[in-house]
Amino acid sequence: MTTDEDTAAGLIAWLNSLDVAGDVQTISDLNDGDVIWKVLQRIDALSFPGRLPEEANTDQWIPRWNNLKHINDALTMFLAEDCGQRLPLSSGAPDLKAIAQHASLHDTVALLKLVVVAAINCNDRIEYLTQMQDLNATTQEVLMRTAQEASELEPDDASERPAYEEPPPSSSPPPKTPPSRNGRVHSDFEAEERLGRVLADNQRIAHEKRDVEKQLDEAYARYERLQESLDKTQDELKESNDRLSAVLAGKAEGTNRDARNETVIAQLESRVSSADAEIEELRKSNELLKIRVEKTQKLQDDYDEIKIERDQLARKANAADKYKQKLEASHDLERENQNLRQRVTELQSQVRDSDSSTMAKSDLRRENEELQKLLSMIEQDYNETSDMKKRLEFDYQTLEARYQDRGEDLRKHQQTIEDLQSRLQNGDEEGQMPIASDTAKALEDDAASEEAEDTPPPSEKADDFAESEARLTAALVNGESERTDDGITEDELRAIMSAMRAQHQAGTASEKEKAQKKLIIALEKGRSKNNELKDHIKKQAELIQQLQAHAPPTAEKEAERPPTPPPKDIEPEVRAPSPTESEAEHDLDAAKKVIVNLRRELDLMTSAWYEQNRRIASSGMVTLRNRASPEPRSFLGRQRKMVDAVALGGMAR
């Protein structure tokens, strides 16, 4: 009886003969499973794909143990499904933990035996069996005992099982009862028992088939050798016949060769007869092998049918398991659906709450936008007011500069006009026309009385505007102030600027409108009074022309006439002697120029004033147009728009 050391040495020698890795010296070189896995991949790469789960050549025994478990699981599945080998072997199942920790000799040998069984039952078993025959006798003996141990496992198991006995036929048919679960289990056991017997027969026939195939291969080799010898003998026989025909034709070398040829022919005939006998034996053995192969094929077909039935039963069992799993999954889905319905109800309530909050938020956002628009309009009004103030200040500075530049000219022309008035009064026989100062005073008193009637109840802004209007009216009708070449006095400029400031400082639109109306009335009054002054000056100019026309005939009378005393209201310092004819013409031309300049200045001031009023009104209309906004949605926005419409309507009225 061999020991485990001898068995391990033979198995290691077989592993080294496969040349899949480095030479294995001891059993400890196999405890990581790397060499064994490479051998299994060479046996069947499809059944043992990939790499080991853990890294080999490590000092820890747990990774080695995981690799060995992976190898054992894959090898057991391969032997059970692809090779039909029953496990474990008679030597027992290997202890993988002992192999990983201590490199156990007995357990390593048991694992290597499973590898040998896989090699002699795989698809390329002929190649491995041929390689085994080239090994030494000790190694072949170890491999043969391993193969016998695997092949003897099935018959022993079959002999231990009781034979299946068919039940005796009964005269009465069995009662028709519904098949119970025990009956189905019994039928499954019977199918498994039949499958076991067929597997045992298949294993035995497989061994016989391998033996017959080996004998067939030997017979084929022997047939080839005999065929070669037959061909050689036929060639020699052909050569001998040629020689014999040559001898019969008289071309032989001598009679001594005839006897030798006959001897050779006799030998060849004997060899041919022996070859024919061997060929006949080979034919018989070939027929026998064909009969055995047919029997084996029949058993293989039975085995395939049983395997198909087993697969069908397995599929049915799997289908039942799947149906059971689907039923459980449907129950789980029902519970999940119930939970989801509750969750959907909660989400709907949350969505309703979020919608209400969103609507409230949108309302607040719209109100915020309206407030922002209102703020922007207020800022725009403020900016426009600031711009208007700056423009008015700039106009005021310009007018003030013009006033300062033309001050001297105004005083000179005013003096000239007073001299002309005094001369005209001296030359006027009636002497009933009031002077400009008396007319200005009367007009000023009328304007003051009218202004007092039109003045609203006293307030700070109304008083300022009334005062500025009074100053403007007095400046327009007063003839005592000094004038420039264009006819604008300092009092007029100051009155106009004060009236514009008062109009700009008016608080509301109604106050601005009233201030504009009052300013326009004041300008109209001043214009009418200026027209009266123009008419008066015109009449005086015509009188001067008449006097000039009648001057030659009456020169002597005037020379004899004593000089007319000057009026009482003219100051002594402004009285001048009566001018000569050339001086009078010169003064008349100067008066005409003054009248033309006054008309031009009046037209310019009127157009500038109306242009300023038009700009103010247009800027106000632009502001109102910019304030137009789309129809508000909220109640507060609609109320605000209604109030704005009422306010704008009041301004328009």
MIKOL-678359 format. One record per residue (C-alpha): x, y, z. Coordinates in Angstrom, 3 decimals, padded with zeros to 6 digits. Example, Ala and Ser with C-alpha at 12.3 -4.5 7.8 and 13.67 -1.06 7.14 Angstrom:
REM residues 2
R        c1        c2        c3
R   012.300  -004.500   007.800
R   013.670  -001.060   007.140
This chain:
REM residues 653
R        c1        c2        c3
R   000.000   000.000   000.000
R   001.418   003.356  -001.047
R   001.666   006.299   001.294
R   000.540   009.879   000.808
R   004.146   010.934   000.137
R   004.426   008.550  -002.841
R   001.033   009.662  -004.161
R   002.013   013.339  -003.743
R   005.312   012.723  -005.565
R   003.502   011.080  -008.509
R   000.912   013.876  -008.712
R   003.641   016.560  -008.546
R   005.511   014.792  -011.355
R   002.327   014.831  -013.450
R   001.849   018.563  -012.741
R   005.438   019.283  -013.789
R   004.893   017.321  -017.027
R   002.068   019.722  -018.018
R   004.557   022.637  -018.015
R   002.006   025.320  -017.052
R   004.203   027.037  -014.437
R   007.534   026.638  -012.750
R   008.627   023.304  -011.364
R   006.771   022.311  -008.205
R   009.177   020.882  -005.635
R   007.040   020.429  -002.517
R   003.435   020.392  -001.467
R   003.812   023.851   000.141
R   004.189   025.352  -003.346
R   000.544   024.494  -004.007
R  -001.112   026.006  -000.903
R  -001.830   029.377  -002.602
R  -003.768   027.704  -005.474
R  -001.975   029.579  -008.278
R  -000.462   026.496  -009.969
R  -003.662   024.465  -009.557
R  -005.733   027.265  -011.152
R  -003.388   027.452  -014.147
R  -003.689   023.650  -014.609
R  -007.498   023.885  -014.505
R  -007.486   026.703  -017.058
R  -005.413   024.518  -019.368
R  -007.881   021.640  -018.894
R  -010.930   023.801  -019.751
R  -010.512   027.560  -020.141
R  -014.258   028.154  -020.521
R  -015.179   026.451  -017.232
R  -012.362   028.177  -015.307
R  -012.257   031.760  -016.633
R  -010.643   034.858  -015.175
R  -008.257   035.128  -012.283
R  -008.284   034.185  -008.630
R  -010.123   036.566  -006.282
R  -007.094   037.168  -004.063
R  -003.455   037.867  -004.803
R  -001.183   034.817  -004.712
R   002.218   034.530  -003.009
R   001.076   036.204   000.211
R   002.031   035.438   003.790
R  -001.535   035.632   005.079
R  -003.477   032.366   005.047
R  -006.926   033.969   004.634
R  -006.307   035.124   001.014
R  -004.921   031.644   000.215
R  -008.005   030.098   001.787
R  -010.312   032.303  -000.370
R  -008.439   031.245  -003.509
R  -008.689   027.550  -002.593
R  -012.433   027.891  -001.914
R  -012.882   029.498  -005.322
R  -010.929   026.662  -006.951
R  -012.853   023.951  -005.069
R  -016.264   025.452  -005.984
R  -015.393   025.747  -009.676
R  -013.822   022.264  -009.781
R  -016.778   020.623  -008.009
R  -019.249   022.262  -010.404
R  -017.187   021.156  -013.406
R  -016.969   017.547  -012.220
R  -020.675   017.362  -011.336
R  -022.153   019.079  -014.387
R  -019.699   018.559  -017.247
R  -018.087   015.256  -016.244
R  -020.967   013.640  -014.322
R  -018.616   012.621  -011.506
R  -020.017   011.935  -008.050
R  -018.261   013.590  -005.157
R  -016.523   013.249  -002.816
R  -014.019   010.526  -003.702
R  -013.231   007.646  -001.403
R  -010.246   009.573  -000.025
R  -012.611   012.260   001.259
R  -013.127   015.957   000.580
R  -010.082   018.212   001.039
R  -009.850   020.548   004.043
R  -009.069   023.866   002.347
R  -008.365   025.716   005.592
R  -005.739   023.128   006.592
R  -004.125   023.479   003.151
R  -004.005   027.278   003.416
R  -002.692   027.340   006.986
R  -000.364   024.354   007.261
R  -000.088   022.955   003.689
R  -001.661   019.665   004.816
R  -000.312   016.755   002.753
R  -003.434   014.570   002.884
R  -005.810   017.387   001.936
R  -003.523   018.627  -000.841
R  -003.378   015.098  -002.312
R  -007.210   014.900  -002.200
R  -007.454   018.194  -004.088
R  -004.898   017.079  -006.697
R  -006.855   013.856  -007.237
R  -009.907   015.933  -008.174
R  -007.719   017.795  -010.682
R  -006.587   014.453  -012.197
R  -010.216   013.254  -012.442
R  -011.114   016.499  -014.237
R  -008.229   015.969  -016.687
R  -009.207   012.391  -017.618
R  -012.883   013.366  -018.072
R  -012.544   016.615  -020.035
R  -012.960   017.070  -023.770
R  -009.202   016.757  -024.400
R  -008.787   013.614  -022.309
R  -007.081   011.714  -025.183
R  -004.240   014.230  -025.141
R  -003.799   013.943  -021.385
R  -004.005   010.124  -021.454
R  -001.327   010.037  -024.148
R   000.907   012.297  -022.053
R   000.368   010.060  -019.020
R   001.705   007.078  -020.971
R   004.988   008.888  -021.481
R   005.590   009.260  -017.728
R   007.525   006.814  -015.568
R   005.916   003.718  -014.134
R   005.484   005.077  -010.586
R   003.662   008.175  -011.791
R   001.483   006.082  -014.123
R   000.590   003.784  -011.250
R  -000.475   006.748  -009.060
R  -002.590   008.197  -011.861
R  -004.134   004.794  -012.599
R  -005.141   004.318  -008.949
R  -006.693   007.776  -008.940
R  -008.698   006.977  -012.097
R  -009.809   003.628  -010.630
R  -010.864   005.339  -007.419
R  -013.050   007.772  -009.420
R  -014.495   005.024  -011.653
R  -015.217   002.626  -008.758
R  -017.247   005.290  -006.966
R  -020.286   004.954  -009.227
R  -020.668   001.119  -009.283
R  -020.290   000.964  -005.505
R  -022.962   003.574  -005.090
R  -025.195   001.778  -007.587
R  -024.770  -001.557  -005.771
R  -025.673   000.021  -002.457
R  -028.977   001.365  -003.856
R  -031.901  -001.106  -003.908
R  -033.109  -002.161  -007.307
R  -036.232  -000.555  -008.564
R  -039.101  -002.999  -008.559
R  -042.168  -002.368  -010.592
R  -045.446  -002.841  -008.722
R  -047.375  -006.012  -009.646
R  -050.211  -005.423  -012.002
R  -053.598  -005.314  -010.349
R  -056.777  -006.511  -011.839
R  -058.726  -003.538  -010.580
R  -057.686  -000.046  -011.708
R  -056.429   002.237  -008.988
R  -058.861   004.753  -007.613
R  -058.846   008.119  -009.325
R  -057.462   010.375  -006.671
R  -055.961   013.750  -007.328
R  -052.187   013.639  -007.386
R  -050.836   014.710  -004.061
R  -047.594   016.375  -003.216
R  -046.126   013.047  -001.959
R  -046.829   011.463  -005.323
R  -044.960   014.232  -007.102
R  -042.032   013.885  -004.724
R  -042.017   010.110  -005.280
R  -041.974   010.598  -009.052
R  -039.063   013.018  -008.655
R  -037.189   010.454  -006.589
R  -037.829   007.802  -009.213
R  -036.562   010.091  -011.954
R  -033.442   010.822  -009.921
R  -032.907   007.097  -009.296
R  -033.219   006.317  -012.985
R  -030.867   009.170  -013.741
R  -028.362   007.775  -011.259
R  -028.487   004.321  -012.825
R  -028.102   005.771  -016.288
R  -025.173   007.876  -015.089
R  -023.522   004.764  -013.640
R  -024.072   002.843  -016.882
R  -022.843   005.806  -018.837
R  -019.707   005.980  -016.698
R  -019.021   002.285  -017.202
R  -019.698   002.525  -020.942
R  -017.465   005.584  -021.105
R  -014.606   003.548  -019.612
R  -015.328   000.714  -022.038
R  -015.499   003.201  -024.854
R  -012.129   004.590  -023.891
R  -010.677   001.067  -023.838
R  -012.239   000.238  -027.191
R  -010.992   003.497  -028.644
R  -007.548   002.652  -027.356
R  -007.743  -000.793  -028.946
R  -009.094   000.763  -032.117
R  -006.167   003.151  -032.206
R  -003.774   000.236  -031.745
R  -005.575  -001.692  -034.487
R  -005.333   001.325  -036.784
R  -001.621   001.559  -036.067
R  -001.180  -002.124  -036.689
R  -003.284  -001.863  -039.847
R  -001.064   000.932  -041.085
R   002.038  -001.138  -040.417
R   000.535  -004.157  -042.203
R  -000.569  -001.898  -045.054
R   002.971  -000.672  -045.394
R   004.328  -004.222  -045.381
R   001.648  -005.220  -047.896
R   002.620  -002.405  -050.182
R   006.225  -003.368  -049.863
R   005.409  -007.030  -050.547
R   003.337  -006.077  -053.567
R   006.223  -004.062  -054.913
R   008.543  -006.983  -054.418
R   006.010  -009.319  -056.034
R   005.742  -007.003  -058.975
R   009.475  -006.949  -059.312
R   009.600  -010.742  -059.081
R   006.915  -011.050  -061.771
R   008.925  -008.769  -063.977
R   011.957  -010.872  -063.445
R   009.959  -014.050  -064.016
R   008.606  -012.683  -067.267
R   012.147  -011.790  -068.265
R   013.327  -015.333  -067.469
R   010.485  -016.843  -069.419
R   011.428  -014.607  -072.302
R   014.986  -015.974  -072.213
R   016.586  -012.953  -070.719
R   017.539  -014.555  -067.405
R   021.099  -014.732  -066.377
R   021.032  -018.376  -065.435
R   019.122  -021.252  -064.074
R   020.521  -020.782  -060.606
R   018.569  -017.626  -060.246
R   015.302  -019.413  -061.002
R   015.416  -021.378  -057.848
R   016.254  -018.288  -055.873
R   013.358  -016.442  -057.403
R   011.005  -019.212  -056.585
R   012.187  -019.147  -053.019
R   011.624  -015.382  -052.814
R   008.217  -015.769  -054.390
R   007.269  -018.428  -051.891
R   008.364  -016.190  -049.022
R   006.430  -013.289  -050.393
R   003.339  -015.401  -050.865
R   003.573  -016.568  -047.293
R   003.923  -012.993  -046.125
R   000.970  -011.960  -048.218
R  -001.137  -014.757  -046.793
R  -000.161  -013.759  -043.262
R  -000.963  -010.120  -044.050
R  -004.342  -011.139  -045.437
R  -005.037  -013.082  -042.264
R  -004.142  -010.087  -040.118
R  -006.290  -007.844  -042.282
R  -009.200  -010.212  -041.842
R  -008.717  -010.190  -038.092
R  -008.611  -006.403  -038.108
R  -011.813  -006.327  -040.094
R  -013.486  -008.549  -037.564
R  -012.253  -006.445  -034.668
R  -013.410  -003.330  -036.516
R  -016.890  -004.817  -036.903
R  -016.922  -005.663  -033.234
R  -015.907  -002.130  -032.350
R  -018.657  -000.763  -034.560
R  -021.217  -002.902  -032.723
R  -019.910  -001.634  -029.394
R  -019.980   001.926  -030.627
R  -023.616   001.524  -031.696
R  -024.501   000.203  -028.229
R  -022.627   003.089  -026.683
R  -024.468   005.536  -028.915
R  -027.801   004.074  -027.867
R  -026.900   004.461  -024.226
R  -025.701   007.965  -024.950
R  -029.067   008.772  -026.523
R  -030.879   007.395  -023.465
R  -028.621   009.469  -021.276
R  -029.363   012.564  -023.331
R  -033.102   011.956  -023.049
R  -032.858   011.579  -019.281
R  -030.708   014.688  -019.101
R  -033.311   016.575  -021.118
R  -036.032   015.385  -018.731
R  -033.924   016.490  -015.804
R  -033.419   019.893  -017.392
R  -037.157   020.186  -017.969
R  -037.867   019.328  -014.341
R  -035.240   021.826  -013.238
R  -036.795   024.502  -015.444
R  -040.217   023.746  -014.008
R  -038.846   024.022  -010.490
R  -037.134   027.270  -011.402
R  -040.365   028.543  -012.966
R  -042.264   027.691  -009.781
R  -039.664   029.528  -007.727
R  -039.882   032.498  -010.058
R  -043.684   032.553  -009.794
R  -043.394   032.452  -006.038
R  -040.893   035.293  -006.095
R  -043.134   037.283  -008.447
R  -046.086   036.734  -006.109
R  -044.061   037.979  -003.163
R  -042.842   040.905  -005.265
R  -046.447   041.740  -006.239
R  -047.411   041.825  -002.552
R  -044.458   044.074  -001.856
R  -045.453   046.320  -004.759
R  -049.003   046.522  -003.442
R  -047.727   047.663  -000.067
R  -045.411   050.159  -001.759
R  -048.320   051.435  -003.875
R  -050.390   051.994  -000.737
R  -047.526   053.919   000.825
R  -047.085   055.901  -002.400
R  -050.811   056.780  -002.446
R  -050.509   058.183   001.054
R  -047.376   060.035   000.037
R  -049.126   061.440  -003.055
R  -052.004   062.685  -000.874
R  -049.523   064.439   001.406
R  -047.692   065.905  -001.588
R  -050.970   067.186  -003.058
R  -051.770   068.987   000.160
R  -048.253   070.422   000.177
R  -048.683   071.502  -003.452
R  -051.936   073.278  -002.605
R  -050.233   075.054   000.282
R  -047.313   075.978  -001.983
R  -049.736   077.278  -004.645
R  -051.458   079.514  -002.140
R  -048.108   080.757  -000.859
R  -046.953   081.274  -004.452
R  -050.047   083.340  -005.242
R  -049.517   085.448  -002.144
R  -045.876   085.808  -003.059
R  -046.766   086.854  -006.618
R  -049.210   089.464  -005.256
R  -046.506   090.814  -002.969
R  -044.065   090.796  -005.880
R  -046.508   092.764  -008.062
R  -047.070   095.286  -005.275
R  -043.314   095.571  -004.870
R  -042.924   096.170  -008.608
R  -045.630   098.831  -008.511
R  -043.891   100.512  -005.585
R  -040.610   100.378  -007.485
R  -042.277   101.922  -010.545
R  -043.803   104.642  -008.353
R  -040.395   105.274  -006.796
R  -038.788   105.447  -010.248
R  -041.450   107.946  -011.401
R  -040.854   110.052  -008.289
R  -037.114   109.964  -008.962
R  -037.763   110.921  -012.591
R  -039.942   113.867  -011.512
R  -037.253   114.915  -009.085
R  -034.603   114.695  -011.795
R  -036.753   116.666  -014.235
R  -037.393   119.294  -011.596
R  -033.670   119.492  -010.884
R  -032.920   119.825  -014.590
R  -035.530   122.570  -014.935
R  -034.055   124.359  -011.943
R  -030.589   124.163  -013.460
R  -031.855   125.489  -016.804
R  -033.648   128.370  -015.087
R  -030.563   129.212  -013.056
R  -028.512   129.176  -016.239
R  -031.034   131.479  -017.961
R  -030.982   133.734  -014.953
R  -027.202   133.968  -015.057
R  -027.315   134.692  -018.776
R  -029.903   137.424  -018.364
R  -027.997   138.864  -015.433
R  -024.839   138.970  -017.544
R  -026.742   140.703  -020.318
R  -028.171   143.086  -017.768
R  -024.710   143.988  -016.515
R  -023.380   144.433  -020.062
R  -026.223   146.632  -021.212
R  -026.607   148.712  -018.059
R  -024.679   151.719  -019.328
R  -026.440   151.698  -022.672
R  -029.802   151.578  -020.926
R  -028.988   154.635  -018.808
R  -027.772   156.611  -021.820
R  -030.858   155.843  -023.909
R  -033.131   156.558  -020.984
R  -031.524   159.978  -020.627
R  -031.955   160.566  -024.325
R  -035.632   159.591  -024.198
R  -036.228   161.949  -021.266
R  -034.585   164.794  -023.164
R  -036.785   164.108  -026.175
R  -039.882   163.989  -024.003
R  -038.978   167.312  -022.432
R  -038.438   168.860  -025.845
R  -041.689   167.453  -027.179
R  -043.554   168.777  -024.185
R  -041.994   172.181  -024.707
R  -043.021   172.141  -028.369
R  -046.552   170.916  -027.739
R  -049.130   173.699  -027.622
R  -051.782   171.749  -025.803
R  -049.549   170.355  -023.111
R  -052.359   168.082  -021.961
R  -050.709   164.685  -022.641
R  -049.434   163.102  -019.477
R  -045.838   162.143  -019.344
R  -044.700   158.583  -019.229
R  -044.067   158.662  -015.542
R  -047.624   159.742  -014.724
R  -049.039   157.118  -017.090
R  -046.782   154.484  -015.588
R  -047.913   155.425  -012.110
R  -051.558   155.224  -013.079
R  -051.125   151.890  -014.765
R  -049.185   150.619  -011.777
R  -052.032   151.656  -009.483
R  -054.566   149.868  -011.738
R  -052.426   146.727  -011.867
R  -052.003   146.784  -008.129
R  -055.772   147.089  -007.611
R  -056.505   144.251  -010.097
R  -053.793   142.108  -008.546
R  -055.243   142.730  -005.106
R  -058.641   141.559  -006.359
R  -057.259   138.383  -007.993
R  -054.916   137.432  -005.133
R  -056.025   134.230  -003.253
R  -056.095   133.949   000.536
R  -052.719   134.758   002.070
R  -050.170   131.962   002.264
R  -046.419   131.822   002.005
R  -046.228   130.658  -001.632
R  -049.132   132.810  -002.785
R  -047.549   135.921  -001.237
R  -044.245   135.226  -002.937
R  -045.917   134.726  -006.302
R  -048.119   137.827  -005.902
R  -045.074   139.872  -004.967
R  -043.124   138.634  -007.981
R  -046.132   139.316  -010.248
R  -046.469   142.840  -008.875
R  -042.774   143.472  -009.458
R  -043.131   142.168  -013.035
R  -046.166   144.390  -013.699
R  -044.472   147.454  -012.195
R  -041.326   146.796  -014.229
R  -043.321   146.435  -017.432
R  -045.297   149.666  -016.953
R  -042.648   151.778  -015.221
R  -040.866   154.123  -017.566
R  -038.463   155.605  -015.033
R  -036.008   152.649  -014.990
R  -033.027   152.631  -017.287
R  -033.227   150.667  -020.571
R  -030.631   149.011  -022.787
R  -030.444   149.128  -026.559
R  -032.812   146.167  -026.734
R  -035.235   147.761  -024.294
R  -034.943   145.409  -021.233
R  -034.604   147.095  -017.876
R  -033.144   145.679  -014.720
R  -036.542   145.728  -013.012
R  -038.102   143.743  -015.873
R  -035.395   141.088  -015.752
R  -035.651   140.695  -012.004
R  -039.425   140.554  -012.127
R  -039.386   137.882  -014.860
R  -036.875   135.740  -012.963
R  -038.776   136.062  -009.686
R  -042.004   135.085  -011.452
R  -040.305   132.033  -012.992
R  -038.904   131.016  -009.600
R  -042.297   131.384  -007.974
R  -043.862   129.303  -010.742
R  -041.184   126.611  -010.328
R  -041.559   126.546  -006.540
R  -045.318   126.033  -006.718
R  -046.137   122.842  -004.824
R  -048.903   121.165  -006.791
R  -049.941   121.111  -010.424
R  -052.939   123.353  -009.711
R  -050.695   125.973  -008.103
R  -048.296   125.788  -011.060
R  -051.235   126.260  -013.445
R  -052.505   129.252  -011.491
R  -049.021   130.763  -011.409
R  -048.693   130.360  -015.179
R  -052.099   131.986  -015.763
R  -051.235   134.901  -013.511
R  -047.864   135.359  -015.205
R  -049.505   135.312  -018.637
R  -052.069   137.895  -017.480
R  -049.261   140.083  -016.170
R  -047.398   139.802  -019.473
R  -050.531   140.678  -021.406
R  -051.048   143.745  -019.248
R  -047.435   144.770  -019.710
R  -047.733   144.221  -023.446
R  -050.848   146.393  -023.662
R  -049.160   149.149  -021.662
R  -046.071   148.922  -023.854
R  -048.306   149.272  -026.919
R  -049.813   152.431  -025.417
R  -046.294   153.788  -024.835
R  -045.384   152.916  -028.432
R  -048.429   154.775  -029.700
R  -047.543   157.753  -027.591
R  -043.966   157.774  -028.871
R  -045.244   157.384  -032.409
R  -047.504   160.393  -032.037
R  -044.618   162.397  -030.659
R  -042.462   161.343  -033.623
R  -045.192   162.507  -036.028
R  -045.442   165.782  -034.171
R  -041.691   166.252  -034.496
R  -041.907   165.635  -038.226
R  -044.736   168.161  -038.534
R  -042.696   170.667  -036.602
R  -039.738   170.078  -038.855
R  -041.949   170.542  -041.909
R  -043.304   173.872  -040.619
R  -039.990   175.007  -039.200
R  -038.736   177.461  -042.024
R  -041.858   179.701  -042.227
R  -042.139   180.005  -038.530
R  -038.464   180.387  -037.749
R  -038.732   184.150  -037.268
R  -041.826   183.847  -035.114
R  -040.205   181.357  -032.913
R  -037.122   183.485  -032.711
R  -039.299   186.447  -031.596
R  -041.397   184.214  -029.272
R  -040.044   183.949  -025.764
R  -039.011   180.482  -024.694
R  -041.676   178.302  -023.096
R  -041.067   177.661  -019.474
R  -040.248   174.084  -018.683
R  -042.780   171.908  -016.875
R  -042.819   171.896  -013.160
R  -042.296   168.105  -012.792
R  -038.960   168.138  -014.679
R  -035.933   168.571  -012.487
R  -033.681   171.539  -013.084
R  -030.621   169.430  -013.759
R  -032.271   167.534  -016.629
R  -033.489   170.727  -018.390
R  -031.550   171.528  -021.515
R  -031.591   174.373  -023.962
R  -033.675   173.995  -027.081
R  -031.663   172.048  -029.626
R  -030.774   173.171  -033.046
R  -032.113   171.654  -036.255
R  -029.184   169.269  -036.714
R  -029.360   168.200  -033.097
R  -033.101   167.584  -033.410
R  -032.575   165.375  -036.479
R  -029.881   163.473  -034.688
R  -032.116   162.978  -031.649
R  -034.986   161.911  -033.913
R  -032.838   159.213  -035.548
R  -031.714   157.996  -032.139
R  -035.364   157.841  -030.980
R  -036.319   155.799  -034.053
R  -033.505   153.350  -033.330
R  -034.647   153.051  -029.735
R  -038.218   152.377  -030.872
R  -037.032   149.648  -033.294
R  -034.874   148.053  -030.604
R  -037.755   148.114  -028.140
R  -040.057   146.382  -030.636
R  -037.440   143.745  -031.403
R  -036.767   143.141  -027.699
R  -040.475   142.839  -026.993
R  -040.924   140.273  -029.752
R  -037.924   138.280  -028.577
R  -039.045   138.292  -024.970
R  -042.543   137.225  -025.967
R  -041.332   134.350  -028.111
R  -038.818   133.253  -025.453
R  -041.477   133.328  -022.763
R  -043.944   131.255  -024.823
R  -041.120   128.833  -025.758
R  -040.300   128.387  -022.076
R  -043.954   127.739  -021.236
R  -044.204   125.249  -024.108
R  -041.125   123.325  -022.859
R  -042.524   123.198  -019.328
R  -045.902   121.953  -020.588
R  -044.296   119.377  -022.898
R  -042.077   118.046  -020.084
R  -045.176   117.748  -017.899
R  -047.016   115.822  -020.624
R  -044.027   113.494  -021.083
R  -044.030   112.877  -017.352
R  -047.722   112.027  -017.430
R  -047.215   109.819  -020.487
R  -044.322   108.008  -018.807
R  -046.487   107.407  -015.806
R  -048.915   105.369  -017.899
R  -048.688   101.764  -016.808
R  -050.531   098.573  -017.712
R  -053.737   097.630  -015.983
R  -052.824   096.507  -012.420
R  -054.066   093.160  -011.195
R  -054.226   093.676  -007.464
R  -056.942   095.620  -005.645
R  -054.409   098.058  -004.187
R  -052.975   098.792  -007.658
R  -056.444   099.460  -009.106
R  -057.274   101.860  -006.268
R  -053.998   103.709  -006.810
R  -054.657   104.043  -010.530
R  -058.156   105.378  -009.815
R  -056.711   108.031  -007.462
R  -054.049   108.983  -010.083
R  -056.754   109.295  -012.770
R  -058.793   111.621  -010.526
R  -055.694   113.716  -009.792
R  -054.700   113.955  -013.462
R  -058.283   114.837  -014.401
R  -058.219   117.666  -011.903
R  -054.946   118.935  -013.362
R  -056.369   118.788  -016.863
R  -059.418   120.728  -015.755
